[in-house]
Amino acid sequence: MTTEDFDGQLRKAFQDLQMQMIDTKEKLHQGDSTKHAMKQNIRIAELVKEHLSTMNEDRPVYRSVGRVFLLETVESEIKRQDEDIRVCTERIATLDRQKDYLQKSLAEAEKNLREMVQLRRS
């Protein structure tokens, strides 16, 4: 194997690892944004649920679906808010697991890049 072949292979591997690192960082940022949105949804659902719990049970409650408003009961809306909170909490837990995996992947890619640079220097 000549030095030029080795340099070409090293350069290609370096570029591949750099692209992997960039993709991983983008996914981490996207996951953080989604997690923030889920937390905001949870806060909104909790506030709506709190407000609904102070209302009379026989009072009509309307929920918007597109351009239409659906007549609901207070109890069914509280259940729907609870379900939204549960779904968002599960999604946040999934995003946290995915973030841990991506961070490990990023650390591994950085380690491999460092090893390649050290190999090139020697």
C-alpha positions in Angstrom: 0.0 0.0 0.0 1.5 3.3 -1.0 1.4 6.5 1.1 -1.0 8.1 -1.4 -3.5 5.3 -1.1 -3.2 5.4 2.7 -3.7 9.2 2.7 -6.8 8.9 0.4 -8.3 6.2 2.6 -7.6 8.2 5.7 -9.1 11.3 4.2 -12.3 9.4 3.1 -12.6 7.9 6.6 -12.1 11.3 8.2 -14.8 12.8 6.0 -17.2 10.0 6.8 -16.7 10.4 10.5 -17.1 14.2 10.2 -20.4 13.7 8.4 -21.5 11.2 11.0 -20.7 13.8 13.8 -22.6 16.5 12.0 -25.7 14.3 11.5 -25.6 13.2 15.2 -25.3 16.9 16.4 -28.3 17.8 14.2 -30.4 14.9 15.6 -29.5 16.0 19.1 -30.6 19.5 18.4 -33.8 18.3 16.8 -34.5 16.0 19.8 -34.0 18.9 22.2 -36.4 21.1 20.3 -39.0 18.3 20.2 -38.5 17.7 23.9 -39.0 21.4 24.6 -42.3 21.4 22.6 -43.5 18.3 24.5 -42.9 20.0 27.8 -44.8 23.0 26.6 -47.7 20.7 25.6 -47.7 19.2 29.1 -47.8 22.6 30.7 -50.7 23.7 28.5 -52.6 20.4 29.2 -52.1 20.8 32.9 -53.4 24.3 32.9 -56.4 23.4 30.8 -57.1 20.4 33.1 -56.8 22.6 36.2 -59.2 25.1 34.7 -61.7 22.4 33.7 -61.6 20.9 37.2 -63.0 24.1 38.6 -66.0 24.1 36.2 -69.4 22.6 36.8 -69.9 19.1 35.4 -73.0 20.0 33.5 -71.5 22.9 31.7 -70.9 22.3 28.0 -67.3 22.4 26.8 -66.3 22.9 23.2 -63.2 21.5 21.6 -62.0 22.8 18.3 -61.1 20.3 15.5 -60.0 22.1 12.5 -62.8 24.5 11.7 -65.4 22.6 13.7 -66.2 22.8 17.4 -67.3 19.6 19.1 -69.5 19.5 22.2 -67.8 17.6 24.9 -68.3 17.0 28.6 -66.0 18.3 31.2 -65.1 14.8 32.3 -64.2 13.7 28.8 -62.0 16.7 28.3 -60.2 16.1 31.6 -59.5 12.5 30.4 -58.3 13.8 27.1 -55.9 16.2 28.8 -54.6 13.3 31.0 -54.0 11.2 27.9 -52.1 14.1 26.2 -49.9 14.5 29.3 -49.2 10.7 29.4 -48.4 10.6 25.6 -46.0 13.6 25.9 -44.3 12.2 29.0 -43.7 8.9 27.2 -42.4 10.8 24.1 -40.0 12.7 26.4 -38.7 9.5 27.9 -38.1 8.1 24.4 -36.3 11.2 23.4 -34.1 11.0 26.5 -33.1 7.4 25.6 -32.4 8.4 22.0 -30.4 11.4 23.2 -28.2 9.1 25.4 -27.6 6.8 22.5 -26.7 9.7 20.2 -24.3 11.2 22.7 -22.5 7.9 23.0 -22.4 7.6 19.3 -21.0 11.2 19.1 -18.4 10.4 21.7 -17.3 7.3 19.8 -17.0 9.3 16.5 -14.9 11.9 18.2 -12.7 9.3 19.7 -12.2 7.7 16.3 -11.4 11.1 14.7 -8.7 11.7 17.4 -7.3 8.2 16.7 -7.1 9.0 13.0 -5.4 12.3 13.6 -2.8 10.6 15.9 -2.3 7.8 13.4 -1.7 10.4 10.6 0.9 12.3 12.8 2.9 9.1 13.4 
